[in-house]
C-alpha cells in the first residue's frame, strides 16, 4: 500500500471512530455526564471534544490551506453538544477526500506552519499527517476512560474493528 492510500484509510478510520463514539456511546450520555469533570486533560467529554474540533480545524488549515490559525487548544467552539457533534463530524469527514486529491509526491515533502506561540516549524509532511490521526485516537481514548470511570461500557474503536467490518465473506 502506498502512503497516499494508507493515509486515506487512516482518515476513513478517523471518521468511522468519531461517528461510532458519538452514535454508540455519547448519544445517550446525560447532560450531567457530558459536562462533568472526569479528570481528562480537557476536563470533561465536552471539553475534550471541543479540543478535538480545535485541533482538527487547525491541522486541516495548516495542511489544506497553508494557514496557521492561532486558536487556543482549550477553546470552546461550541457550547451546544448537538452543534459540537455536527461540527466535529463535518471536520473529520473532510480529510479523506482532501488526501485523495494530493499528488503522491506531496507525502515526501515538508509542512511549514506557525505554532500558537509564533514559532515557525518545518516537519515531514507524512509524519505530521500521521500525528493528526494519532492525536485524535489519543483523545478518543481519554473519552473512553472517562466513560468507563462513569460505569459505562468502553467503546471499541480500534482500527482493526473497522477493518473486520469491511472484510467480505469468502
Protein Blocks (a to p, Z undefined) as FASTA:
>chain_A
ZZklmmmmmmmmmmmmmmmmmmmmmmmpcfklmmpcehianlpamlmmmmmmmmmmmmmm
mmmnopacdbdfkbcfbfblklmmmmmmmmmmmmmmmmmmpcfklmmmccddddfkopac
dddfklmmmmmmmmmmmmmmmmmmmmmmnopacddfbfklmmmmmpccZZ
